[in-house]
Amino acid sequence: MSIALTCGNLTKKYGRTYALCNLDLQLEENVIYGLLGRNGAGKTTLLNTIAGGISPDSGSIEVRGKKLGKGELPNDFCFVRENTRHFRGGRIIEVLKFAASFHPNWDWTFAHELLKAFRLDPDKKIRQLSRGTESLVGNIIGLASRAPLTLFDEPVLGLDVLMREKFYKALLEDCANHPRTILLSTHLIDEIAPVAEKVYMIEAGSILLHDDMDEIRMAAHLIRGNSEAVASFTAGKRVLHKETYGHGTLAAIYEKLNDGDRRLAREMDISIESLTLQSFFSYLIQGGH
């Protein structure tokens, strides 16, 4: 297993507030990751720190085994910011040409395909674009750069459903043909479920959980039934949330269930449902961790 990025014990403090707090993160080569968290959880600070825009108070960052010095940029990477910093008076094609000069793997054929798919006029000036359309320009850069390490910060903000789906489709198809490490930061948690292979969940500058998406799907459950039965069934299991209604109880658990567990649940008249990623994250940050 080759490692693309390692963040070790990263800490960044503003006054008495920790933007990052002893944060550890490791990304494998050629994997699509989701960085999930609420607004203000520390996602953008983390990405800016990796990209060299913010210096951590302590901790280390290694990209493909090379430790980065203070303010040092990773080699051959692409960072697509939430708030783009394109030349406002420039045209889309001029911005793409400028970006292409920094990325040795840039694919102009792919860039033009994306312009067509996203219905962008390459001669239109950046200042004439809506926020969502300007986001698409950044997304084209992130995709066409084919950088071995690519960071996207809230890439679908301001986009309608159709354009979000087109972006995710283009990302998945291109990564299948040209594998690289992608980190997608977003608070639109359920949307990332079909895209990311592995996820990190962040809250208050700390990582709450990191796991394979498939593992989360198999382990995140909502349990309903008689209060005594639910209490017995969940004993010894990781319970994220529990609430009582009348004689019944609803419990969110993070635990793989085998055939024996499911058979026992049927015998105890307990229902088992899969949790959405959004619900799982909500229960996790409410104190179940």
Disulfide bonds with the S-S distance in Angstrom:
none
